[in-house]
Amino acid sequence: MQPVLDMPTAGKRGLLERMVFRGIVFNMSWEDPEMDRRAFQITPSDTVISISSAGCNPLNFLCQNPKKLISVDGNPAQNAILELKLAAIATLDYETFFDIFAARHPSVVTRHYQSRLRPLLSDKARQFWDKKLWIVARNLYDFGRMGLFCRLLRLVFSQVGLSRQQLDAFFEIQSLDEQTKWYHKHVARKLWGPVTRAFVNFKPFLYLAGVHPRQFNLVDGRHDIYDYIKERVDYALTRIPVYDNYFLTVAVTGKFRGKHVPPYLLEENFDTLRKNLDRVQVVNGWLGPFLDTQPAGSITKFNLLDIFDWMTDEQFEGTLRSALRTAAPGATMIYRSGSYQLDPPPAIREHLEHDAELSRELLAIDRSATYGSFYVFSVKSNGNGKAVAREQSPSGSEGHIAVSC
Ligand SMILES: C[S@@+](CC[C@H](N)C(=O)[O-])C[C@H]1O[C@@H](n2cnc3c(N)ncnc32)[C@H](O)[C@@H]1O
């Protein structure tokens, strides 16, 4: 496995950000990998860059045999999860890997940590897991900010009279019609109301879910956040089959159901993951400054999650300029937003071809019940095979994400 790259940490982070976004925030990548797979159509000639989050989607990309996978995150605790998963793929058998990261028998991790996993970790990840391995041993999906959020969510469900048995029965429903009737009868009329509105409008509650303060303002500034969340949940629970929706089973029950898991946890992908381990570069650092160290035209797939919801307009433009310079002609960029519309800045827009139809089509299958918009762009080459030349990025390109705004 390639050694982890530590970028110099640029700039001072705001107080709120230091309080909320440290340690494990995302215990799972809350982004539907089926959307990314269909948008990217990865081939063995592709160099993919992705934000790590909990490492699930970078590993889902690795299952698709890219030439190289770069996984970047400004929060080293997030990369520590990815590193532990990579070490487990390298040293454990599939059943044990599944026991730990599908939380079937997670405590087995303590048996293998010192002898097999710890030796393959970076210093930062070792320091983290030496203290925090109990999080994985007890069930990763119950911890981290998001884990705490989901446990509170389950409390809300119990308060509005939704029993665990009822919810388990819900996930067994196979027909959308029956699912929709069940949702309206047993869930919607109990869930949506003043109690949930109070919870949703209590900002710290959503910070726990990993909603960045700037993202909260972006969504609430444009659409009442309660109505937005209700619309997204209504959609996911009435228009998308629930029986293989592992996002919702983890949120609602704290567990995966059988083999309804992310692709990287499927047995059929384990040997491929192990074969491709040397293709992975993990980077502790912010995306923009890292891209500025990469060769022009060297990257073909960019998975940018919803990081632009965390940024100022200046950082948004600066980061996309860095991406344009490193993009190979025809490269694909995808990102999501917690708002219904977040177009690239005009100065960048001209260099990108928007596949509006595919973006809409893929948003329509989103099982995560989270995003209001999804974007698939390809980078226009400037005709001589070279990607668009990059002007010097304004000083605002992200070093840090101040929460002062
Ligand atoms: C944008 S957040 C949102 C979570 C995401 N929607 C998910 O569900 O996984 C995901 C990750 O991006 C990281 N992040 C945010 N902005 C970043 C940036 N500019 N460069 C590198 N990492 C970034 C955060 O530390 C976090 O781990």
The ligand as an SDF file (V2000), in Angstrom:
LIG
                    3D

 27 29  0  0  0  0  0  0  0  0999 V2000
  -18.4280   17.2610    2.3160 C   0  0  0  0  0  0  0  0  0  0  0  0
  -18.5420   16.1820    3.6000 S   0  0  0  0  0  0  0  0  0  0  0  0
  -20.1620   15.6640    3.4170 C   0  0  0  0  0  0  0  0  0  0  0  0
  -20.4150   14.2910    3.6700 C   0  0  0  0  0  0  0  0  0  0  0  0
  -20.8690   13.5290    2.5440 C   0  0  0  0  0  0  0  0  0  0  0  0
  -22.0560   14.0180    2.0200 N   0  0  0  0  0  0  0  0  0  0  0  0
  -21.0300   12.1050    2.9400 C   0  0  0  0  0  0  0  0  0  0  0  0
  -22.0950   11.7780    3.1610 O   0  0  0  0  0  0  0  0  0  0  0  0
  -20.1460   11.3620    3.0090 O   0  0  0  0  0  0  0  0  0  0  0  0
  -17.5600   14.9020    3.3630 C   0  0  0  0  0  0  0  0  0  0  0  0
  -16.1440   15.0000    3.7550 C   0  0  0  0  0  0  0  0  0  0  0  0
  -15.5410   16.0260    3.0340 O   0  0  0  0  0  0  0  0  0  0  0  0
  -14.4370   16.5420    3.7810 C   0  0  0  0  0  0  0  0  0  0  0  0
  -14.1770   17.8230    3.1490 N   0  0  0  0  0  0  0  0  0  0  0  0
  -15.0140   18.8720    3.0670 C   0  0  0  0  0  0  0  0  0  0  0  0
  -14.4730   19.8350    2.3190 N   0  0  0  0  0  0  0  0  0  0  0  0
  -13.2590   19.3630    1.9020 C   0  0  0  0  0  0  0  0  0  0  0  0
  -12.2310   19.8670    1.0700 C   0  0  0  0  0  0  0  0  0  0  0  0
  -12.3500   21.0630    0.5260 N   0  0  0  0  0  0  0  0  0  0  0  0
  -11.1200   19.1370    0.8720 N   0  0  0  0  0  0  0  0  0  0  0  0
  -10.9990   17.9190    1.4380 C   0  0  0  0  0  0  0  0  0  0  0  0
  -11.9490   17.3640    2.2340 N   0  0  0  0  0  0  0  0  0  0  0  0
  -13.0690   18.0690    2.4430 C   0  0  0  0  0  0  0  0  0  0  0  0
  -14.9460   16.5330    5.1930 C   0  0  0  0  0  0  0  0  0  0  0  0
  -13.8750   16.4660    6.1140 O   0  0  0  0  0  0  0  0  0  0  0  0
  -15.8090   15.2630    5.2110 C   0  0  0  0  0  0  0  0  0  0  0  0
  -15.1000   14.1590    5.6940 O   0  0  0  0  0  0  0  0  0  0  0  0
  1  2  1  0
  2  3  1  0
  2 10  1  0
  3  4  1  0
  4  5  1  0
  5  6  1  0
  5  7  1  0
  7  8  2  0
  7  9  1  0
 10 11  1  0
 11 12  1  0
 11 26  1  0
 12 13  1  0
 13 14  1  0
 13 24  1  0
 14 15  1  0
 14 23  1  0
 15 16  2  0
 16 17  1  0
 17 18  1  0
 17 23  2  0
 18 19  1  0
 18 20  2  0
 20 21  1  0
 21 22  2  0
 22 23  1  0
 24 25  1  0
 24 26  1  0
 26 27  1  0
M  CHG  2   2   1   9  -1
M  END
$$$$
